[in-house]
Amino acid sequence: MAELDKLDRKILSLIQSDASLTASEIAERINLSQPPCWRRIKRLEDEGYINRRVGILDRRKLGFNVVIYTEVKLSANGRQGVGDFEDKIRSFPEVTECYVMMGRTDFLLRIVTKDIDSYEEFFREHLSQLPGVLDINSSVALTEVKYTTEIPLKVI
């Protein structure tokens, strides 16, 4: 993998803030002609710096008003099936993020639902039914102070 230079970082910064920008638009914003800009973008994709380009939806406008952060602790026996647990978690569209944790819990989940009743249904029918789960602790997010998917790139 090549080292990222100032132009690469500018390209990445622009793409992560607006994935709909064309190579020509990016080139214009960073004062580079379109062909070398396109080659840089292609290299950044090929090297895995850009995984995919997506549109970010407004969850509230779509009726998903509740964000829950849930800590899951597995039993000693449950830890043998960590891969199975992870596979099952990946299959739930309500779980938008899942992290293996170091510390008092094994997993941290970010769950998005329409309302508390929807979360309770998800909890009862899915989450609490997973084998090996010892403890589940959920916290409801009240106010979203900041939400971004942007990586804090330092563009000099």
PADRENPA-998440 format. One record per residue (C-alpha): x, z, y. Coordinates in steps of 0.1 Angstrom, whole numbers, plus 2048, in hexadecimal, padded with zeros to 3 digits. Layout:
N
XZY
...
END
This chain:
156
800800800
80C7F7822
81081183E
7F3811856
7FD807879
7EC80B89A
7D77EB896
7CC7F5873
7C0816880
7AD80589C
79D7EE883
79380B86D
78681F88A
770802896
7637FA873
75A81E86B
74782188C
735800888
7377EE867
7237D1874
7407C588A
74D7A3880
77279B87D
77078889D
7607A58B0
77A7BD8A2
7967A48AB
7897A28CF
7887C88D3
7AC7CD8C7
7BA7AE8D9
7C379B8B9
7B97788AE
79F776893
7B3768876
7CE784875
7B279E87C
79E79185E
7BE793848
7C37B7852
79F7C084A
7A27AE829
7C37C1821
7B37E282B
7967DB813
7AD7CF7F7
7C27EF7FB
7A48057F9
7A481281D
781803821
76C80B803
74C7FB80F
7387F482F
716805832
6FA80B84A
6F4830852
6CF837852
6BD852866
6B186984B
69887A863
68785A86C
683853847
673875842
691887832
6908A6848
6A28C0833
6C68C382A
6D08DE811
6F38E9808
6F48F67E5
70F9087D3
70F9057AD
72291C795
725912771
72792B754
74792C740
737917726
7298FF740
74C8F774D
7538E572C
7388CC737
7448C675B
7458A1756
7218A174A
7178B6767
72889F77F
71888076F
6F5890772
6FB89A796
70587679E
6E386A790
6CF87E7A9
6C986B7CA
6C088B7DC
6E58967D8
6F78837F3
7198957EF
7288AA7D3
74A8BB7D3
75D8CF7B8
7678EF7C9
7829087C6
77792C7CB
75793F7C2
7429207BA
7499017A5
7368E77B9
7288E27DC
70B8CA7DF
6FB8BB7FE
6D78B37F6
6BF8A080C
6998A3807
67989C81B
6708C181D
6748E380D
65A8DB7F3
66D8BC7E8
68D8D17E5
67A8EB7D0
66E8D07B9
6918C27B6
69F8E57B0
6858ED795
6848CC783
6A88C1785
6C38D8793
6B98F8781
6B48E6760
6D88DA75E
6EB8E9740
706901748
6FA90B76A
6FF930770
6F7934795
6E89207B1
6E992A7D5
6D99147EF
6DA915815
6C290182B
6D28F0849
6BD8F7868
6CD8E1883
6E58C487F
6FF8CA89A
7168AE88F
714894874
72D878871
73C863855
75A85986B
77D864861
79087387E
7A9857881
7C385B89D
7C583A8AF
7E383B8C6
END
